[in-house]
């Protein structure tokens, strides 16, 4: 039976549904006052370095405009000191790109080839894990068509480079207008969908004071009477066949200030004379909060739940921006609509990470890893970037120092093998040797207890069921279990002995790898634990799956085991 458990694991790996990772991204503007070492990269999964330009002579990437070569060359290594798992991307264009050069580059095959080759070489040179195209305002249908061709060629080149070098494939993303149409032209939706990993929806700067003499919401989530809102844009992208799972919502860390024509008329759409505070009226969140604190005389901004924006008025100055309430509501919207994630623009405008922490819900229930008799366990991170698990003692807990010491003992390979064997023996007893055939239905890490000799005990039989009359399976109308450990019966309402075998397989992978089954892995961070293990096994790179923090004294045993399973599989 134990051998069957191991063999069945390989078959069951492919049954788990594919899921995307939750993207928590942000743009870093190299011209900002925020030093790269000060970036709290622990709050993000992806960080974009902005921005590279295009040389108008050879159509290769250029950093001459702001002399930022020094920061781009060290960006990735610096960022990863606090968060080794963060993926960095090099963004090309956005506010500083010469769009006429972009247009010329995309129009000719030789120019595109030069640009593509340069972008890949630059990303590899500086350690970036991906590339981002931020050409927000293509002017003509000719430009739109050329973008589609560019993306086809860019994706093909990225795939080819990865195959030829055995390097992880570069991520390719694109920043797009909040609507898939600009005037009478449309973005090449099919090509974008086919070639990029996700699209960053730039859902802000709808209304700005240098263009409009009335106040407006520059980043409204909703607009009951208008066209300019994130929700309207998302719905249009979805209507055109772009899946929610490849859309990332852009949220701004800046706002705009207008000078009111009549200080007594401070409503949305009120007449205005033009910008306030700065030349173009734009102001980062930090500056806005400082202005409110210094000149607001105790007043605070007002949150408008209809539009999901904040605004502040003093005298003739009217400011529209996103504060913490608006950011939190937008992140909730992203989750409700099942979008891939969010991306903020840009980090230098945040005020002591207030908006970033609001977006990531720092120390929320999402960071709760589990709970035992001692109390709940939360994910934390030390200042130097090391991830830790923090236990919060429950008032009703009867556990103490002795139990805590047990949990601090390092699980070397020998201990892990004994734990695996012990769990397997427990399942054998429940399914084969007991007078009753018992299906546990919730085998997972938190339900495996270790005694003072580190011997495993299967616990928590609250969901267990007994198979009657030598039956091999039974039906249930109630779905139970823990996400990540549940096999096929969630679809058919069937439970059987294979249920616990599947859950044990997931647990086994966790034990030998030291990885969580709630995270995503692979070069694109889109593989769950089982898919990642299966991919490595297919490529005969199974040793990469092992817990790298331990020595390799166990390697020979694992290689023999993997070989036996492979032979049994075929």
N, C-alpha and C positions, 0 to 999 in steps of 0.2 A: 504493500500500500504506500509506503514512504517513497519508493521509486516512482510510483504512478503520480504522486503529488508533484515531484520534480518535473516529470515529463509533461504533465498537463499544464504546468506553468507556461511553457513555451507556446503551446497552442492558444492559451487564454490571453496572452499578452496583446494580441491583435484585436481582441474583442472590445477593449475599452474605447470609448468615444474620444475623437480628437477634439481638443479645445485650445483656444487661443490664450496667450498670456495677457494679463491686464497691463496696459501701457500707462506708465506715469512718466511723462516726458517734459522737457523744458528746453527752450532755446537759451543759449548764452551768447550775448552780444559782446564781441571782443573790444568794442569801444566803450563799454560800460565801466563804471568805477569799481565794480566788484572784482577783487583779485581771485584768480582761479583757485588757489589753495583754500579760500574761504567758502567755496561752494559746498553746501551740505548735500553731497551726492547720495547720501543714505536715503533721501526722500524720493529717489527716482529710479526708474528702470532704464531710461534712455536719456542721454543729454546730447544736445545738438550744439556744435561749435559754429558760430556764425560771424562773418560770412565770407566765403571765398567769392572772388569775382572771376571774370573771363577776360583774358588778354585779347584785345581786339586785333592783334597782328597774327597770332598763331592759334588762338582759340583754346589755349591751355589755361589751367587754373592759375589765378594770380592773387597774391596777397599784398601787392605793392601799395594799394590805395590807403591802407591804414598802418602799414609797417608792422603787421601783427605776426610775423613769422615766428617770433620767439614764443608767443603764447600758444600758437597752433602746434608747435613741435613738442610741447610738453603737456598739452591739455589732457590727453588720455592717461598718461602715467600719473599725473597729479590727481586727477579725478578718481582713479581706481585705488588710491591709497586709502580712502575712506570707505569705498564700496567696490570691492574687486569684481562684483558681478554686473556692474552698470555697463551698458553698451553705449559707446560714443559714436556720433555721426557727424560728418562734415556737411554743412549746409552751404549751398551755392546760390547766391542771389539775394532774394527778399528786398529789403529797402534800399540796399546799396548797389544792386546789380544794374548794369547798363543794358536796358532791355533791347535796344537796337542791336547790340552785340549778340545778345541771346538769339534774337531773331535771325541774324545772319548765320550764326553758328548752326542753328537747327535746319537751315535751308539747303546746306550743301553736304553731301556724303563725306567728303574729305575733312571738312570742318568738324562734323559730328565725330568722326573717327579720332581726330586729334583731341577733342574735348573728352571723349569717353576714356581714351587711354590715359590721359593726364589725370582724370578724376580717380581712376582706380589706383594708379601709381601713387598719387598723393595720399589717398586713404591708407594704403599699405605702409607708406613711408612714415606716417605719423601715428600709426596704430589705431586708426578709426575702424569701427566695426560696421560702418555703413555710410551711405551717401544720401543726400536730400536735395531735391531740385525745388527751388522757391521762386519760380517764374510766375508771379501772381497775375500779371496783366498782359497776357498775349493779346495783340491788338486785332488780328485778322483771322479769318477762317484758314488762311494759308499757314499762319503761325500754329493754329490748333492742329492742323493736319501734320505739320512737321514735328510737333511735340509727340504725337503718336508714333511716328517713325523713329524719333530719337529714343523713346522709351523701349521700343522693340529691340533696337540695336544695343542699347545700354544693358538691358537685361541679358541678352545673349552673350555680351562680352563679360559681364560679371559671372555668369554661370561657367563660361569657358575658362576664365582665369582661375576659378575655384577648382575645377577639375584638373587643370594642368599643374597647379601648385600644391594641391591637397590642403589649401588654406580654407577655413570656414567661409562660406559664401557671404559676401557683403550684403547687408540689408539695403534695400532701395526704397525710399519714401519720396513723397511729393507734397508740397504745400499747395493747396488749391483754394480758389475763391469760395465763399460760403455757398454760392449757387453754382451749379455745373454750367451755367450760361453767363456770358458777359455781353450785354447788348444783344446783337444778332448772331453772335458766334457761340459755339458750345465746346466745352472741353471734350477731348477724345476719350469718352468714358470707357469704351471697350478696351482700348490700349492701356489706359491707367489701371483698370481692373486686372488685366492680364499680366502686367509687368511689375507693378509695385507691391511691396509688402503691406503698406497701408497709406491712406491719404490723410494729411493733416488739414482739417477744415479751418481756415482763418476766419473765425466768426467774430470779427470786430472791425472797427474803423468804418462802420456803415455811415455815420454822420460825423463830420469834423468841421470845426469852426472856420478853417481857411477856405472852405468850399460852400458853406451854407450860413446864411444870416438868420437862422432860427436854431434854437437849442434842439438837441436830439440825443437819443440813446445810441452810443457808438457800439455797444456790444449786447444788445437786448437778447435774452433767450427767447422771449415771446413778444409778438407785436400783434395785438388783436385786430388792428386796422391797417396793417402794412405788410410790406414785402421783406423788410430788412430785419431779420431775426435768425438766430441759430436754428431754431426749430423749423422755420420755413425752408432754410437751406438743406438741412438734414433730410427733410421729407422729400425734397426734390431730387437729391442724390439717390435716395432709396427708390423713388418712383422710376428713375432711369436705370434701375437694375444693379446699382452699386450696393453690396451687402453691408449691413451694419457692422459686421465683424471685421471690416477693413476701413472703418471710419474712426478717426481720432479727432475729438473736438478741441479746437484752439480756445484758450481762455486768456484774456489780457491782464497783465500786471500794470496797466497804464490807463489813463483816462484823458478827458479833454475839458478845457475850461473856456466858457464863453463870457463875453461882456454883454450884459443885458441892456437893451434899449430902455426899458422901464424896470427899475429894480422891484417895483410892486407886482410885476408880472413875471413870475419865476416858474411857470409851468413848462411841461414838455411841449416844444413847438413855439415857445415864446420868441418874439422878435429879438435879435441880437445884433451888435455892432461888429462882431468879429471875435478873434481869440483873446484870451486873458492868460495871465501868469507867464506864459512863454510866447515866443514869436509865432508859433503855429498852434498854440493852445494845448499841445500835448504835455502830459506830466506823468511821471512814474508814480506808482502807489506810495512809495516812500515820501516823495515830495508832497503829494496830496495830503497824506496824513500829517506831515509836518506843518503844512499850511493851515489845516483845520485846527491843529493843536495850538498853533501860535496866534491865529487870528479869529478863531471861532468863539472865543470868550465862553468856553464851556459847552458850546453847542456840538452836536454830533451829526453825522450824515444820516439821511433818511433812506430806508430800504423800501423799494417799490416791488412788491411781490407779483404784480401783474406783468411787468416787463423783466423782472429779476435783474435789477440794477440798483445802484446807490447814487444819490445825488446830494449836493451840499450847496447852499446859497448863503452868501453874506454880501450885503450891499448889492452892487451890480455884477458880482462874480457868480457864475453858475457852473458847477463842476459835476460831470457825469463820470462814474467809474464803478468798478466792481470791488466791493469790500468782502469781508469774510462770509457774510450771509449769502451773497450772490454766488461766490465761488462754490460754497457747499451745495447750493441748490443746483448748480450746473453739473457738479460731479454726480449728484443723485440722478439727474436727468440722463447722464451718460450711461449709468448702470441700468436705469429703467428701460432705456431704449436698446440696451445690450450692444452699445458701441464698444469698440476695442479699447478705448481709454481716452486720455486727455493730454494736451500739450500746452504748456504755458509760455507766454511771450512777454517779457523776457526776465531772466533771473535777477539781473541788476536792479530792477525796479521794485523788488519785494522789500518789505520792511521787517527785518529780523525774522524772515522765513514765515511770517504770519499766514500769507496766502498759500504758500507751499504746504505748510502743515495742515491748513484747513482742507486742502485738496486731497492730501494723502491720509487724512483722518488719523494722525499720529496717535498711537496708543489707544486705538479704538477696538471694538469687538473683532475687527478684521485681523488684529494682531494677536488675538487669543488663540493659543495653540491647542489647548485642551484643559482638562481638569481632573484631578484625582482626589484622594482623601486628604491630601495636604492642603489643597486649594487650587485656584486657577493658575495656569501657566501662560505668560505673555512673551511675545517675541520682543527683544530689545536690541540695542546696538550701542556699544561703548564709543567714546569720543574718537578712538583710533580706528573705528570701523568694524571691529570684531562683533559678530552677531552672538547674542547670548539668549538664554531662556531664563525668565525671571518668575519665580513662584511667589504668589501672594498668599500668605497663611490665612486659612479660613478660621473664623472664630470657633466653629464647631469641630475642627479637626482634632483627632486624638493622636496624630502622628507628631513626631518630634525629631531630635537630633539623630537618633539611631537610624531612622528611615531616610533622613536626608543624606547621611553618610553613605548609605547603600547606593543612592543615586549618583554620587560623585565618583564612584569607582569606574575607572576606564574600562571599556569593553574592548579588549584586544581580540585578535582573530580566534584564539582558542575559546574564549568565553562566548563569542558570537556563535561559533559552531555548536557548542553545548546548548546554547539557548535555542537555536534552530532545531536541534535534535529533540530537545525537551518539548517544544511546541508540537512537533510532528508526532511524538509519542502520545501527547495529550489528545490530538485529533484522532489518532488511531484508536485510542481507548473509547472515545465518544462514538465513533462510527463503526468500529469492528468488534471490540471486546466487551463493551458494556451490554447489559441485558436489554437495554433500549437503544435504538439508533437515534442519537441526539444531533440536531443541526444547530450550531451556536448562533449563526446569522449576524455576528458582529465581531469577528476576529479582526483586531487592529492593535496598534502599538500600545495604546493606553489601557487595553484590556489584558495585557500580558504583565503579570506581576512577578517580581524577582524577590526570592527570600534572601536571608543573610548569607547564603552560600551561592547566590546568583543563579539559583535554579528557577526556571519559569513555571508559572502557574496560570492557567487560563481562567479568567474571572468574568463576572457580570453576565449571568445567564438570563437576564430579563427578557431578551428577545428570542431565546432558544425555543425550538419546536422538536417534537418527537415524531418520527416517521412510523406509521402504523403498519402492521401486518407485512413486514418485509418489503414495503414499498421503496422504490428508488427515488421518488419525488412526490411532491404534493403541491396543491394550489393554495394561494393566499390572496386575499383582497386588500391587504394592507402592506404597503411598501415600507420596509424598515432597513436599518443598517446605516453605515457611515459612508459619505461620498468618497470615492476613490477606492473603496474596498468592495463595492457591490457589483456582482456580475450580471448575467443575462436575465435573471428573473424579474428585474425591475421592469422589463418590457412585457413579459408574458405572465407575470404573477405566479411564477414557479419557483419553488425552492427545493434543493436537493443536497446530497453530500458534496456535489461539485461547488456549491456556494462557498463552503468553508475552505475548500481547496484553493479556489480563486483568491479569497481573502488572504489565505496563508501565503500564496505566491507573491502578492503585493507586499506583505510584511517581510518576507524573505528578501526581496529586493531592497527594502529599506535597511534591513540589518546589514547586508553585505556592502551597501553603498554609502550608508550614512546620510542618505538624501530623503527629503520629505516628498510625499506623494501629492501634496497640494501645490507644489511648485512646477514650473515648466523649464524644460531643458533643451539642449541643442543649440546650434549656431544662431537660429532665429528665435529661440526661446518659445517654441510653439508645440513642443512635444511633452506629453505627460510622462510620468516616471516609467510606465510600462512600454510606451512607444520608444522612449529613449533607449531603454535596455535592449529592446528588440532590434533597433537600428544598429547599435554597436555590435550586437551578436551577429547580425547579417554581414557586417563589414569585418568580422573576425577581430574586433577591437574590444572584446569583452573586458579586458583588464582595465580599460579606461573608466569603466563603471564602478570599479572598486573604490572603497574609501581611501583617498590618497593620504589621509593623516596617519594611517597605520603603516607598519613595515610590511615587507613583501614575504614574510615567512609563511604566509598562507597561500601564496600564489600558485604553487605547484598543485596543491589540493584542488584549488578552484579550476585550474586549467583542465585537470583530469575530469572533474565533475562536468564542466561545460562540454568537453568532448563527448563524454558518455551521453549527455542529454541530446546533443546534436545528432549522434548516431541513432538514438532512440526515436528522435523526431522524424528522421528520414525513414 
